[in-house]
Amino acid sequence: MSESCDKVFVTIVHNTFLDEMQMKSPRSITAARKATQAKIALTDLVRRLGSQAKLPTVRQLCKTMGVSIATLDAALGELEKQGIISRRQGSGIYASSLARTRRVGLVIGYDLFNEDISMFGRLLFRGLQAEARQHDHLLAYYIDDPLHDQDEHGLSQLALDLQSERVEGLMLVAISPERIPEVRAFELPCVFFTAHAQYTPRVCLDEAAQVNLGVPALLEQGCRRIALAYPAGADDAIPPLVAMFKEALAKAGLPAEPSWLVPCQLPGQMRALRAVGHFRRAWLGWDCKPDGLLSYDDNYTAGALHALETLDLEAGKDVKIVSHANKGSNLFGSAPVMRLEIDPVEVARGMIEMIDCLLEGKQPVTQVLRVAPQLILPNVATGFIPNHSDNVAAARAEKNLPVAPDGSAKKP
């Protein structure tokens, strides 16, 4: 390396190391602590230099950082284990291809890949993998499953990886609320995918948008007796969801019949199949039948569609349905269901951007990112039209209603 480059490298290491050390009193700086701080400073240097760059010599680093060869060797050894640097005998120390890569832990609920669960979890997982690659993140996977806590990807392994500082930040998806304090105790940057308001920064689904799009869509189809299938549970988003639904009906001058509020989060496996009997029993129990259904669970909707067939009823004619759906997945076949389509990739992108900010020592632009659905209206003849404005234009044209130049609904 040239003398000018040496000075730049030494300055970076020196300043980073001093910044870390000034936060500690001299008595608290043990040899192990010095090695940890040296590793942090070296990691910062490696990331600034980039892949395959040559680092200063051991003597230069020791002199600049004020540490012994043993302390520096311990720090370099940890970085070498993590694949961040390589030491070549007789040549020097080099940054590896992982130099700019950040190691982020993805902690996911054990049922995310359950075949019976909505495709959302699997689509979100794929989205997180793709976005992580684009942002130079290396994901380490951990499963929140009490039965496999000691496994290679259990939370016990996460605890070991956090203690050895092999993970720099965490993204938590659908994990048990009682496990969250255990994970947060490590004081690492965390981003959540949850509806629980006490956890930030977080990404969540925009429940209000689902009501504000779903109810008017049913009203425009002439529905006046609307039922709600909602995911009952301990989630703090549920009471506001039901309240928002009742408020939307009240604005339209319609009643919210209590028996039409159907908890649809069925326990056990084969939820779509179980929903067939659940919805059929509910339908037969209603003296006054609804003519519209707003469903927050695509598995439940699939079951309801089968139930209607067994009752010799036709979706889109006898009962019009608006349902949660995932972009890239269709559980409804050719049934004329209006889709409140969520894009899991948008959720993944929001989580990655938030963790990026935290790892850079910054705060995200917003502490709560709400991902809203897009309303996709069905076209029985040609299938689903992917553009919402095209759907609105087509539907209103059939009724001889005015349409705005951008294809949206225009007030007469």
Helices and strands as residue ranges (DSSP letters): H 3-21, G 26-28, H 31-49, H 58-65, H 69-81, E 85-88, E 92-95, E 102-109, H 120-134, E 137-144, G 146-148, H 155-163, E 169-173, G 177-179, H 180-184, E 190-193, E 202-205, H 207-220, E 226-230, H 238-251, G 258-260, E 261-263, H 271-285, E 292-295, H 298-310, E 320-326, E 338-342, H 344-359, E 368-371, E 374-376, E 378-379, E 383-384, H 388-398
